Amino acid sequence: MTQKIQPQPGIMEIALYVGGASKVEGVSDAVKLSSNENPYGAGDPAKEAFLRAVHDLHRYPSTDHADLRQAIASHHGLDPARVICGVGSDEVLQWICQAYAGPGDEVLFTEHGFGMYRICAHAAGATPVEVEETERTTDVDKLIAGLSERTKIVFIANPNNPTGTMIGGAQVARLADALPEGALLVLDGAYAEYVQGFDGGAGLVDARSNVVMTRTFSKIYGLGGLRIGWGYGPQEIVDVLNRIRQPFNLSNAQLAAATAAMNDQAHVIKSRTDNARLRDWLAKALADHGVPSDPSHANFILARFDSREEAQDCDAYLKSRGLIVRQVAGYNLPNCLRITVGDESACRRVAHAIGQFKAGERA
């Protein structure tokens, strides 16, 4: 009898990823606020570069991503040889687990951390270890307490998704210093650009041999549809990751658009400024309706309701008004909704609808 074909250990432990909804049945003009996308889209230089790339559809892209790595390094003051580019920062996270964790190893992350950390750990056959947060914020003391001789990777997002909270550089450095020998700290900076003057952990990478940071073009740069991310780390680690990176993992169009986007910092500054203004306005408006949230450092807020049922009812009410937000029960936050900061019209619509929901609930 033929033996049943089996996947590698850990694969079947992965729950299929469910992205933010983008449609509401029966609503043709729904506003999508479920995936933390830049409501203003990509900047004009990135769009123009993407259009020009149509002339090179028959050409293989470069394998070294030299122009994009140089643009990233020039803007951030980094060594381009230590920059690695992937299909979104998710691919870089996957390489790190593939290269540095396996059966018998542990991968740590916080209880409200990004869902890909668990997926990447399982895919590598490692054991995911979830550590409690304190008031929806990364707690370094608890992470340190969760370390063991089996720990190989610790993931933290700073600012965190889906909470929007963040911790300071001294706390991150303390965590890096506490890691056991041979373990790696990975700083996920998908939302780093939304924090004025924040380097995403680049300085810590340069000062330590056990820290890697990742970034993305999907959020503030408005290129989520193209899937481009990058990482920065010690040379020996980047060299390892490049051994498992597919040589043509990014297309000409991706490389051209991302390079143009990195060189268009005016779009980044405008997006960050508008986001900060509208994020603060939306948080206050919801608080006035009895829906609190923690101070967010990203392009979304995590609205807290009194119960799972109330959060689900509000989500359904918003959908009936053509507003799509994100339920986050899968992130151990069943009484919350993550709401992307849209443009001014979208923010006002959300605040008004939640106000109506709360008023109707109390009536």
C-alpha positions, -999 to 999 in steps of 0.1 A, spaced: 0 0 0 13 34 -10 23 55 20 3 88 24 23 118 13 28 140 43 38 177 46 67 187 68 60 191 106 43 223 114 27 230 81 -7 217 90 -7 238 122 -9 269 100 -43 285 99 -50 299 64 -44 337 65 -75 358 61 -69 393 48 -90 424 54 -123 423 36 -126 446 6 -163 442 -5 -197 444 11 -224 424 -7 -250 448 -22 -228 479 -17 -210 492 -48 -190 521 -32 -178 506 1 -149 523 18 -121 498 27 -105 506 61 -95 470 69 -59 467 56 -41 498 67 -35 510 32 -25 546 24 -58 563 13 -38 586 -10 -22 557 -29 13 559 -44 30 591 -53 31 602 -89 68 593 -95 61 557 -85 31 555 -107 51 569 -137 80 545 -131 55 516 -130 40 527 -164 75 530 -180 83 495 -169 58 481 -195 86 486 -221 108 460 -203 82 432 -198 104 409 -219 135 415 -198 145 396 -167 150 420 -137 183 425 -120 192 398 -95 210 422 -71 184 449 -68 213 474 -67 194 506 -76 167 500 -51 191 490 -23 212 521 -31 181 543 -29 171 528 4 206 531 18 211 567 7 179 579 23 183 560 56 221 563 59 227 525 56 252 502 40 236 491 8 254 458 9 235 449 41 200 457 25 180 428 12 147 431 -8 118 408 -8 82 403 -19 69 424 9 86 423 43 67 391 49 91 373 25 121 385 45 105 373 78 100 339 61 136 337 50 147 345 86 127 316 100 138 293 72 174 301 78 176 303 116 148 282 131 136 246 128 123 216 147 131 219 184 136 256 182 113 283 196 102 316 180 88 342 204 63 370 197 37 389 217 1 379 221 -12 407 199 17 405 174 14 402 136 0 369 125 28 361 101 52 354 130 33 323 140 29 312 104 66 316 96 76 296 127 53 267 118 65 268 82 100 263 94 90 234 118 98 256 149 76 260 179 58 294 182 57 309 217 32 336 225 41 360 253 17 383 271 16 420 266 7 446 292 -22 469 283 -18 459 247 18 470 246 50 449 242 64 440 276 101 435 275 103 419 309 78 393 299 96 386 267 128 382 286 111 358 310 99 338 280 134 332 266 150 298 269 180 279 255 157 269 226 149 305 216 162 313 181 141 342 170 122 370 188 98 390 166 85 424 177 66 449 156 73 485 166 48 502 162 28 470 167 0 458 145 -29 456 154 -25 477 186 -7 507 172 14 509 204 52 511 205 81 509 230 112 530 232 147 523 219 162 517 254 136 489 259 144 473 226 181 474 233 176 458 267 157 430 249 185 425 224 211 423 252 191 397 270 188 372 241 206 339 245 237 333 224 227 324 189 193 340 190 181 368 167 159 398 174 138 409 144 123 444 145 93 446 122 90 483 112 61 481 87 47 513 103 80 530 112 76 558 87 45 570 105 67 580 135 85 613 129 123 608 132 121 571 140 148 549 124 129 517 129 158 502 148 186 508 122 209 522 149 205 491 170 212 469 140 245 487 135 254 485 171 246 448 176 253 415 158 220 399 167 194 423 154 177 426 120 150 451 110 124 448 82 104 475 64 78 477 37 66 498 8 30 486 13 19 511 39 30 548 38 45 544 2 11 532 -11 25 501 -30 7 473 -12 -5 460 -46 30 455 -58 44 437 -27 78 451 -20 97 450 13 132 450 26 155 441 55 187 454 70 210 434 92 246 422 99 264 413 68 268 376 77 230 373 82 222 391 50 246 369 31 228 338 45 194 352 35 206 359 0 215 322 -4 178 313 -1 163 343 -18 151 335 -53 173 354 -78 144 370 -96 120 375 -67 112 412 -77 101 422 -111 113 452 -131 80 470 -123 84 464 -86 120 476 -85 113 507 -106 82 518 -87 99 512 -53 130 531 -62 110 560 -74 88 559 -42 119 559 -20 132 590 -38 98 607 -34 100 617 3 76 646 -2 48 620 -6 59 603 26 59 635 46 25 646 34 10 611 41 25 611 76 13 646 84 -22 640 72 -24 606 89 -13 621 123 -39 648 121 -68 625 111 -57 597 134 -58 621 164 -92 635 153 -107 600 148 -94 587 181 -110 617 199 -142 615 180 -146 578 189 -137 585 225 -164 611 227 -188 583 216 -176 561 244 -152 540 223 -116 543 236 -83 534 220 -47 534 230 -24 562 216 -15 549 181 18 554 163 6 539 131 -20 545 104 -49 529 123 -65 529 157 -77 499 177 -112 508 189 -122 490 221 -158 480 228 -174 466 260 -176 430 246 -170 407 217 -207 409 209 -207 447 208 -176 447 185 -193 423 161 -225 442 161 -207 475 154 -187 458 126 -220 446 110 -235 481 114 -205 497 97 -207 472 69 -244 481 64 -232 517 60 -206 507 34 -176 509 59 -152 479 61 -130 477 92 -112 447 106 -123 423 134 -92 412 153 -104 383 174 -77 363 157 -52 386 174 -67 378 209 -86 411 208 -122 399 204 -137 432 218 -118 454 193 -120 467 158 -90 479 139 -98 509 118 -75 523 92 -71 560 91 -86 569 58 -90 603 42 -110 630 59 -143 620 44 -138 583 54 -128 593 90 -159 615 94 -181 588 80 -167 562 105 -170 585 134 -206 594 125 -216 558 120 -201 546 153 -218 575 170 -251 564 155 -244 528 165 -237 537 201 -267 560 204 -290 533 190 -275 508 214 -282 530 244 -317 539 233 
